[in-house]
Amino acid sequence: MNKILVLGTALIDNIIQSNTPINEGICNKASSLLMAGGSMRNVAYNLGILGLKVDFLSVWGNDDYSLLIKKELKAIDIDTKGPQIDLPTPVFTHINTAATSYSISSFTPDFYLDYNYPFAYQDYSLLITDSENEKLLENILTINPDIKFIITDHLPNIKFDNIIGIALNRHEFYNQVNNHNYHKVCKDYPNAWLTVTLDVDGAFCGDKADSFTITNKNIVANGCSLGCGDAFVSAMIYKMQKQASLKEATDFSLSLSQKVYNSPKNVLVKD
């Protein structure tokens, strides 16, 4: 058993870009890009592009968007799992103008997987999720005590020995910890590596034995940050599965994040 399961939300990203400030008195001109999204959907897709075999577990809407997301994942050999509910697929809209930016989402709690949803977690050796549902993680451990966790987007409150990796951005970190002592937090999770992305400053990475910050290289201004964190997480997981060092994995992850920043779509490559 060496299968990877990604658990989280699938939705549609709607990116609207205007090079001028919004004028309320006229019909403003802007470009629009629709594409499959959702942090964990992005991670599953990226890992598939990078060549890892993963399954994706989510709660699915009842519309064509849901079918399109499943079809796109199937095209790169990712099996989709989970229940369908009688609601349309959520849409995340990011509006970026010359003056400011806004984010709007139609996501509702209906799209969170129920903690006791019957699923064959025993078939997997690694689970990647951004879920904060402690009952869900505890239930998964009851079914499969040997499964390993990589947690994204937050610091888990329950310090399971099974957690082997944690990845989040600096804003998510500061929401939970009122200081910048990343290495101290590493020691709270003795079996895990921890990465904190630092925007233009690069990324912190560490574990109980070592820690360091790697700066970004070849930064290009005026890119789109949507999906950059998901690219970083995917690259870290890919490299760690290949037994790379923390530094090698972080370097690779920053490189792929920069590619996504320069072009807000899936542009991951192995090399």
Phi and psi in degrees as a GROMACS rama.xvg file:
@    title "Ramachandran Plot"
@    xaxis  label "Phi"
@    yaxis  label "Psi"
@TYPE xy
-142.604  40.0977  ASN-2
-95.1219  150.606  LYS-3
-111.542  133.52  ILE-4
-117.825  129.739  LEU-5
-107.05  129.184  VAL-6
-123.987  123.036  LEU-7
169.659  -158.151  GLY-8
-98.3933  142.406  THR-9
-112.905  135.774  ALA-10
-153.003  -174.516  LEU-11
-109.893  129.749  ILE-12
-92.3692  132.085  ASP-13
-120.145  104.537  ASN-14
-100.304  117.312  ILE-15
-112.24  124.016  ILE-16
-122.161  123.994  GLN-17
-123.874  131.553  SER-18
-85.1094  -0.678813  ASN-19
-126.637  158.779  THR-20
-62.5381  153.528  PRO-21
-73.609  131.484  ILE-22
-109.628  115.915  ASN-23
-66.5657  -17.5197  GLU-24
-91.1865  -2.95851  GLY-25
-134.539  171.556  ILE-26
-85.5129  107.782  CYS-27
-76.7357  145.649  ASN-28
-95.3876  135.425  LYS-29
-157.23  154.911  ALA-30
-88.3443  154.9  SER-31
-137.607  135.338  SER-32
-129.481  119.605  LEU-33
-102.311  131.921  LEU-34
-157.581  160.802  MET-35
-63.8068  141.897  ALA-36
-149.965  -156.458  GLY-37
97.7288  128.092  GLY-38
-54.4626  -49.1052  SER-39
-75.1621  -30.7991  MET-40
-62.1215  -41.6998  ARG-41
-61.5217  -43.6984  ASN-42
-63.095  -44.7787  VAL-43
-60.1551  -46.3015  ALA-44
-62.2382  -46.9723  TYR-45
-60.2357  -42.4704  ASN-46
-64.4093  -35.8886  LEU-47
-64.5413  -42.4231  GLY-48
-61.9522  -36.2174  ILE-49
-78.9409  -5.4893  LEU-50
102.541  5.06291  GLY-51
-87.3723  147.746  LEU-52
-90.7864  115.362  LYS-53
-133.332  154.803  VAL-54
-109.648  152.9  ASP-55
-122.76  121.499  PHE-56
-108.697  124.273  LEU-57
-153.107  173.122  SER-58
-100.244  129.182  VAL-59
-109.418  143.695  TRP-60
-76.8264  177.895  GLY-61
-108.502  27.6468  ASN-62
-125.883  -177.288  ASP-63
-66.4148  -30.9557  ASP-64
-57.3563  -44.0725  TYR-65
-61.1268  -43.0277  SER-66
-64.5516  -38.4442  LEU-67
-66.4463  -40.7186  LEU-68
-63.2428  -44.8196  ILE-69
-61.9206  -40.9777  LYS-70
-64.3178  -41.1315  LYS-71
-63.6092  -41.8473  GLU-72
-68.5763  -39.9562  LEU-73
-61.9712  -31.9578  LYS-74
-63.9208  -22.2237  ALA-75
-112.323  25.6096  ILE-76
69.2417  33.314  ASP-77
-103.307  122.59  ILE-78
-83.0583  133.347  ASP-79
-101.027  138.621  THR-80
-128.814  164.953  LYS-81
113.087  167.142  GLY-82
-78.9676  155.3  PRO-83
-104.716  137.918  GLN-84
-118.721  163.105  ILE-85
-87.0188  61.471  ASP-86
-144.786  152.806  LEU-87
-70.6588  152.973  PRO-88
-58.4345  132.825  THR-89
-61.3958  149.811  PRO-90
-121.383  129.049  VAL-91
-105.138  117.41  PHE-92
-107.807  123.867  THR-93
-114.271  117.1  HIS-94
-108.112  117.784  ILE-95
-118.867  121.485  ASN-96
-121.899  176.178  THR-97
-65.1854  -22.3353  ALA-98
-100.301  -35.9636  ALA-99
-163.031  -177.173  THR-100
-141.338  154.136  SER-101
-136.71  151.072  TYR-102
-130.216  133.922  SER-103
-134.881  135.873  ILE-104
-132.817  142.942  SER-105
-98.6263  11.1499  SER-106
-63.0104  140.208  PHE-107
-128.509  161.338  THR-108
-61.2334  -13.0247  PRO-109
-57.9647  -23.5605  ASP-110
-92.8156  7.0511  PHE-111
-82.6707  134.881  TYR-112
-69.1339  132.562  LEU-113
-64.8857  139.987  ASP-114
-61.7826  -28.9739  TYR-115
-105.074  22.2004  ASN-116
-58.8068  126.716  TYR-117
-70.748  119.52  PRO-118
-152.563  149.775  PHE-119
-84.5596  66.3296  ALA-120
-63.0533  -20.8763  TYR-121
-66.55  -12.3825  GLN-122
-83.6817  0.162554  ASP-123
-124.26  147.301  TYR-124
-100.621  -19.3229  SER-125
-140.13  132.997  LEU-126
-118.851  129.672  LEU-127
-114.363  124.434  ILE-128
-155.518  154.132  THR-129
-106.16  10.4936  ASP-130
-66.5862  135.83  SER-131
-101.807  10.9151  GLU-132
-79.7674  100.051  ASN-133
-64.495  -34.2835  GLU-134
-62.1286  -37.9449  LYS-135
-62.6558  -48.373  LEU-136
-64.2984  -39.3582  LEU-137
-64.6477  -38.7602  GLU-138
-66.3097  -39.8058  ASN-139
-62.3979  -41.6159  ILE-140
-65.7907  -33.01  LEU-141
-63.5289  -40.1288  THR-142
-75.1069  -38.9158  ILE-143
-139.032  87.8953  ASN-144
-63.7729  -16.1172  PRO-145
-96.1084  -5.86967  ASP-146
-65.6715  145.313  ILE-147
-105.005  149.348  LYS-148
-115.453  138.476  PHE-149
-117.375  120.426  ILE-150
-105.601  134.173  ILE-151
-121.954  158.22  THR-152
75.5401  -6.25153  ASP-153
-163.303  163.432  HIS-154
-91.1088  118.077  LEU-155
-63.9424  136.965  PRO-156
-72.4089  -36.032  ASN-157
-89.8629  122.211  ILE-158
-92.9855  68.7168  LYS-159
-59.7195  139.845  PHE-160
-62.9084  -22.1343  ASP-161
-75.134  -10.5244  ASN-162
-75.6935  119.268  ILE-163
-110.845  -8.49417  ILE-164
-159.805  144.953  GLY-165
-137.806  131.891  ILE-166
-137.392  129.856  ALA-167
-155.62  170.314  LEU-168
-95.8314  171.895  ASN-169
-63.9734  -32.4278  ARG-170
-69.8718  -41.3273  HIS-171
-64.5103  -38.1656  GLU-172
-63.8651  -47.6109  PHE-173
-66.5979  -26.5439  TYR-174
-65.7662  -22.03  ASN-175
-110.659  -25.4521  GLN-176
-127.224  126.619  VAL-177
-90.1056  28.7691  ASN-178
-148.348  176.325  ASN-179
-108.468  24.7433  HIS-180
-87.0895  79.1987  ASN-181
-63.3632  -40.5208  TYR-182
-64.4205  -36.6768  HIS-183
-60.7128  -40.0214  LYS-184
-67.3615  -33.254  VAL-185
-51.4205  -41.5801  CYS-186
-68.9866  -17.2998  LYS-187
-73.0765  -17.2395  ASP-188
-126.237  79.2889  TYR-189
-64.3772  -19.6165  PRO-190
-100.083  4.24314  ASN-191
-120.305  151.673  ALA-192
-90.0306  152.173  TRP-193
-127.592  130.963  LEU-194
-123.698  139.504  THR-195
-128.531  114.056  VAL-196
-76.5383  140.67  THR-197
-120.383  32.4676  LEU-198
56.7338  -131.054  ASP-199
-67.2672  -13.7398  VAL-200
-82.3674  -5.79859  ASP-201
104.086  -128.889  GLY-202
-156.911  143.937  ALA-203
-90.9573  143.259  PHE-204
-145.843  139.205  CYS-205
-168.866  170.463  GLY-206
-144.871  -166.744  ASP-207
-66.371  -18.0195  LYS-208
-99.4894  -29.484  ALA-209
-153.645  156.81  ASP-210
-155.349  153.018  SER-211
-166.056  164.518  PHE-212
-120.025  131.691  THR-213
-111.478  130.053  ILE-214
-82.9511  154.533  THR-215
-67.5753  150.791  ASN-216
-120.109  145.787  LYS-217
55.8505  47.4771  ASN-218
-67.8606  132.089  ILE-219
-113.674  126.882  VAL-220
-74.4776  162.8  ALA-221
65.6011  29.3164  ASN-222
-86.6495  -172.4  GLY-223
-115.358  122.521  CYS-224
-79.3058  -10.3623  SER-225
-61.7964  120.38  LEU-226
91.7961  -7.48899  GLY-227
-64.9452  -42.3784  CYS-228
-63.6444  -37.3519  GLY-229
-66.7277  -37.7786  ASP-230
-63.7951  -41.773  ALA-231
-60.9997  -49.6518  PHE-232
-59.4112  -46.0635  VAL-233
-59.675  -43.9402  SER-234
-66.5311  -39.7637  ALA-235
-59.6869  -47.2991  MET-236
-63.2228  -44.0942  ILE-237
-57.9961  -49.2701  TYR-238
-68.6913  -38.1596  LYS-239
-67.5025  -33.3198  MET-240
-65.8264  -25.6149  GLN-241
-91.7977  12.5331  LYS-242
65.3658  30.1898  GLN-243
-74.7923  160.384  ALA-244
-74.9767  164.999  SER-245
-59.0895  -41.2415  LEU-246
-66.157  -44.738  LYS-247
-60.386  -43.4305  GLU-248
-65.515  -41.1378  ALA-249
-67.0033  -43.0352  THR-250
-56.8591  -48.6671  ASP-251
-62.2944  -41.4496  PHE-252
-65.7099  -42.4658  SER-253
-63.3409  -37.3067  LEU-254
-63.6112  -45.1008  SER-255
-72.014  -33.7094  LEU-256
-61.2634  -40.285  SER-257
-63.0774  -37.9892  GLN-258
-63.4633  -41.7376  LYS-259
-68.3621  -38.3487  VAL-260
-59.4248  -39.6865  TYR-261
-74.198  -22.187  ASN-262
-147.813  104.922  SER-263
-73.6744  66.6752  PRO-264
-158.973  176.062  LYS-265
-74.7059  108.279  ASN-266
-127.104  23.0572  VAL-267
-70.9863  141.147  LEU-268
-137.877  159.195  VAL-269
-72.7788  -34.3336  LYS-270
